[in-house]
């Protein structure tokens, strides 16, 4: 009886971790990458994704990219 319970717990944990991995891959890459990086994407990565998905035009992309890069340069000075 105890063995059946342990098997069910292990299977449950497996499905839970597997479903979390699928959600993370769908949203922003692999589960492991998000776990290691803290789950945060940089503003430039988000911008690239929006352009790739066709949510912004090339001119909007370039303008926003220049703004981001200018802000990054000011941050390090």
Secondary structure, DSSP 8 states (H G I E B T S, - for coil): -HHHHHHHHHHHHHHHHHHHHHHHHHHHS-HHHHHHHTT---HHHHHHHHHHTTSS-HHHHHHHHHHHHHHHHHHH-
